[in-house]
Each structure stands twice: as structure tokens, then as C-alpha cells.
Amino acid sequence: MATVYLHKQNLFDNLNKISKINPNILAVIKDNAYGHGIISFSKMLKEWGINKVCVKNNDEAEVIKSLFEEIIIFFPHTGRSAKNFSYCINSLKQLKKNRHPYIHLKIDTGMHRNGILMDELEEALKIIKDKEFEVRGVFTHFCCSDETANDMFIQYERFKKIKNRVEVFCKENEIKIPYFHIANSYALDKLPDTFDYVRPGIALYGGIEGYKPVMELRADVLSSRILKKGWGCGYNKIYMSDEDIEVTTIDVGYGDGLPYFKNGCKLKDAEALGKISMDSMIIKGCFEKEVVVFDDVKEFVKNFDTITYDILVKISPRIKRKTV
Ligand SMILES: *Cc1c(COP(=O)(O)O)cnc(C)c1O
């Protein structure tokens, strides 16, 4: 059976590195912890000392609610709730309808995807005051922090203005000042100030340069054979051998969440031949036991026209996770 190994020490090294920039970390574990497995990953985070996390929705929050002091829900829906759940407010309309008392106010400073528009802030603050919501946090999200262009700093300056205004409002109304957070992974080491908390996702998992990979995918051997000269293997016989070679079939395919490929792929330990199947692929050579498909998604992604996030997040939750 294929297995996902989660390398705890690598995660801890990533957390130690991030905590040198800012020790207050909101760990983003949306989408099944970027495919790593939300429960296994959360246990490691907790062991390191993380006490606040961000998830996608209430269902994800529910699964880990006993582990953390605060769970920030990016896209809350009606359903089970709890005192340690904080709902992100993605629009004025949502704020008006909201009934959950604990919120994080998202400000649209330039990505134009979600959040209260900057000129809606006063109206939002009025609603917050009238309905006595507790604003636990205020945040924004960068659209271009992986580029060298200026956009990130424009958003950063806008956010500083928002921060000042919210602080004045809180003082005037004698309410607790929320914490401010802005930095996703790419922004971590680029900003003059990361404010109260940082909010990294992909850096935790080692999906960008400078951070260690946490996920390793290994597959088991199903069978092996000699592929004779002139034979083709797999669907449509895409790989044709011009000599007698040994080939091995291993037990992961696109049904396990790997990206589809039509003509070979470079794995950590081996070379896959021809087309990937739903539950298996054929690799070159003779293997007796476990084959490492990838142990660093930054390398594996080079086979495909996509990003590391996309590979990780799709690894099937049905594959067993083992923390090592
Ligand atoms: C996904 C997400 C993050 C984490 O982004 P990374 O690029 O993985 O660091 C942070 N904030 C918000 C609002 C997000 O949606």
C-alpha cells in the first residue's frame, strides 16, 4: 500500500525558521492541511506549540476543535459552531447577516477577491459596534507577494492605514484592539513589519525554496516483468522499448491524486514510463520494495505545468499518513 510519510523534524525546522521572523504564527491548514492530513498535521503543530490555525470551513474546524485555542475559518457556513471558532468576514453583506460573535475582518486592499472594500470600513465598524461583535483579528491578503513588483508594498501601506483607523475606533469605543495579520509565506521575509501574527501556509509544508519538505510519498511494488525489445507498456503503449528491460509496476496512480501524465515522469527513485494509470504506474528497473515517488514536491513539480500547492493538496486523503 502507498503511504504518505510526514517528516516532523522538517516541519519543526520550518516553524523554527518562521518564528525567527515572528514567533506568533497562525498556521494555515486549510484543505486538509494542503493535502497532508489535517489531523496528523495538527497534532505535530500542537506538539511544536502552535495554538491558532486557519481552516477553510466549519467542517474542517470541527475536526480539530479540541486541539487549538483559536480556529480561524476563512469561509464559514452555518453549521456547528464553537467559542474558539472565529469567522472571517469576506464582504459587507456577510457581515450584515452574520450572527457568530467572534470575527476576523478581512480587508480588500488590492487582490479584489474577498474582503470589505476600504471605503466600506466605516460602515463595517458601525455594524460591529451596533451588533457587539468581538473583532479578534483584522487582516488582508497579498495578490503578488511571489513577485518582485511593488504591489505588495502598496497593499502593505493601505493596510497600515486601516490598522490605524481600527485602533482609533477601538480606543474611542473602549474595546479590545484586535490583532493584525498580513504575511503569507512569500511575504514572510519581505516586509518591514509583519504586525502581530504571520499567516503562512506553503512554507510550513516546504513547498517553496528555503523550507524543508514535510511530505514524502512512497508506493509499494505490485509486480515486475521483462519488457522485451519492441514491446510497449501501459495504455496505448506509449513507451516502446528498444531493448529487453526490466519494469516494475507500483501502486499509485492518478486515482490517488497524482497529476495525470501521458509520457513518463521523473520520480525520486525511478523513472515512470508512458501513461500513468488510475491506481498504478510502470517504472523502469527492478524494485523489490517501497519506491519513493517524491520526497520533495519542489522537485516533483518540475514534471508538470503546475504549482507545488496543486500537487500536495490533491494527494488522496485515502492514503495512510504516518508521522516519522
Ligand atoms: C491560503 C492562504 C494563506 C496561506 O498562503 P500561502 O501562500 O500558502 O502561505 C494565507 N492567507 C489566506 C487568506 C489564505 O487564503
The ligand as a Tripos MOL2 file, in Angstrom:
@<TRIPOS>MOLECULE
LIG
   15    15     1     0     0
SMALL
NO_CHARGES

@<TRIPOS>ATOM
      1 C1         -4.1240   30.1930    1.7330 C.3       1 LIG1
      2 C2         -4.0000   31.4600    2.4590 C.ar      1 LIG1
      3 C3         -2.8170   31.7810    3.1520 C.ar      1 LIG1
      4 C4         -1.5480   30.9720    3.0460 C.3       1 LIG1
      5 O1         -0.9240   31.2470    1.8290 O.3       1 LIG1
      6 P1          0.4970   30.6050    1.4500 P.3       1 LIG1
      7 O2          0.8130   31.1620    0.1200 O.co2     1 LIG1
      8 O3          0.2800   29.1270    1.3880 O.co2     1 LIG1
      9 O4          1.4410   30.9860    2.5120 O.co2     1 LIG1
     10 C5         -2.8180   32.9250    3.9270 C.ar      1 LIG1
     11 N1         -3.9050   33.7250    3.9870 N.ar      1 LIG1
     12 C6         -5.0390   33.4620    3.3110 C.ar      1 LIG1
     13 C7         -6.1760   34.4020    3.4170 C.3       1 LIG1
     14 C8         -5.1270   32.3360    2.5120 C.ar      1 LIG1
     15 O5         -6.2440   32.0930    1.8290 O.3       1 LIG1
@<TRIPOS>BOND
     1     1     2 1
     2     2     3 ar
     3     2    14 ar
     4     3     4 1
     5     3    10 ar
     6     4     5 1
     7     5     6 1
     8     6     7 2
     9     6     8 1
    10     6     9 1
    11    10    11 ar
    12    11    12 ar
    13    12    13 1
    14    12    14 ar
    15    14    15 1
@<TRIPOS>SUBSTRUCTURE
     1 LIG1         1 GROUP 0 **** ****
